[in-house]
């Protein structure tokens, strides 16, 4: 299955709608779209996404309902890996710094605590890696 990052703008738009809804028919996807193309165009894009392995469908009465084949969390991680690779030369640290520097970052105490723990764990791993190379 190709990554979410390799989809066209319209394909990503439809995937985003389906991830938000959890599952959706063609008509439901169209309800959430701005600049709505024809029914047959939406149906064709959904079929293409299914052929690419991003969606599967089930028949519910007279209509098809589409669901993602990959969990939102897994898709999110894949998209983030692609962004980190493409824009930050693979540096997670640089990506995190960029996110924190964009302004209007509102981190909860829980977020700060989780970030602190992750940083501490990373530092411990770095320390262990240096110990092994000496």
C-alpha positions in Angstrom: 0.0 0.0 0.0 1.4 3.4 -0.9 1.7 6.0 1.8 -0.9 8.7 2.5 1.7 11.3 1.4 1.7 9.9 -2.1 -2.0 10.5 -2.7 -3.4 13.3 -4.8 -5.0 16.2 -3.1 -8.5 14.9 -3.8 -7.6 11.4 -2.6 -6.2 12.8 0.6 -9.3 14.9 1.1 -11.5 11.8 0.8 -9.3 9.7 3.1 -9.4 12.5 5.7 -13.2 12.5 5.5 -13.4 8.8 5.9 -10.9 8.8 8.8 -12.9 11.5 10.5 -16.2 9.6 10.1 -14.8 6.1 10.6 -16.7 4.9 7.6 -18.8 6.6 4.9 -20.9 6.1 1.8 -20.3 8.2 -1.3 -23.2 10.5 -0.4 -21.8 11.0 3.1 -18.3 11.8 1.8 -19.9 14.4 -0.6 -21.7 16.0 2.4 -18.3 16.8 4.0 -16.7 18.2 0.8 -16.2 21.7 -0.3 -16.0 22.1 -4.0 -18.0 18.9 -4.5 -17.4 17.0 -7.8 -20.0 14.7 -9.3 -21.2 11.6 -7.6 -19.5 9.4 -10.2 -16.2 11.3 -9.7 -16.3 10.7 -6.0 -17.2 7.0 -6.5 -14.3 6.7 -9.0 -11.8 8.2 -6.5 -13.1 5.9 -3.8 -12.7 2.9 -6.1 -9.1 4.0 -6.9 -8.3 4.3 -3.2 -9.7 0.8 -2.7 -7.5 -0.5 -5.6 -4.5 1.2 -4.0 -5.3 -0.6 -0.7 -6.4 2.4 1.4 -10.1 1.5 1.6 -12.4 -1.5 1.6 -16.1 -1.5 1.1 -19.1 -3.4 2.4 -22.6 -3.4 1.1 -25.3 -1.9 3.4 -28.6 -2.2 1.6 -28.4 -0.5 -1.7 -25.2 1.4 -1.0 -21.5 0.8 -0.4 -19.9 2.0 2.8 -16.1 2.6 2.7 -13.7 2.0 5.6 -10.0 2.6 5.9 -7.8 -0.5 5.7 -5.3 1.0 8.1 -6.0 2.5 11.5 -5.9 6.2 11.8 -3.0 5.9 14.3 -0.9 3.8 11.9 -1.7 6.2 9.0 -0.8 9.2 11.2 2.6 7.6 12.1 3.3 6.8 8.4 2.5 10.4 7.3 4.7 11.8 10.1 7.6 9.5 9.2 7.3 10.8 5.6 7.2 14.4 6.7 10.2 14.0 9.0 12.1 12.3 6.2 11.1 14.8 3.5 11.4 18.1 5.4 13.7 17.4 8.3 16.3 15.0 6.9 15.0 12.3 9.1 15.5 14.3 12.3 12.6 13.9 14.8 14.2 16.5 17.0 14.2 19.1 14.3 10.6 18.3 13.5 9.5 18.6 17.2 11.4 21.9 17.5 9.7 23.2 14.3 6.3 22.3 15.7 7.0 24.0 19.0 8.3 27.1 17.2 5.3 27.7 15.0 3.6 29.7 17.8 0.2 29.2 19.4 1.4 25.9 20.8 -0.9 25.1 23.7 0.5 22.1 25.5 -1.4 20.7 28.5 0.4 19.6 31.6 -0.1 16.0 30.5 1.5 16.8 27.1 4.5 18.4 28.8 4.9 15.5 31.2 4.7 13.0 28.3 7.3 15.0 26.3 9.6 15.2 29.3 9.4 11.4 29.8 10.1 10.7 26.1 13.1 13.1 26.1 14.5 11.5 29.2 14.1 8.0 27.6 15.8 9.2 24.5 18.7 10.7 26.5 19.1 7.4 28.4 19.2 5.5 25.1 21.7 7.9 23.7 23.8 7.4 26.8 23.7 3.7 26.4 24.6 3.9 22.7 27.6 6.1 23.6 28.7 3.6 26.3 28.6 0.7 23.8 30.7 2.6 21.2 33.5 3.4 23.7 
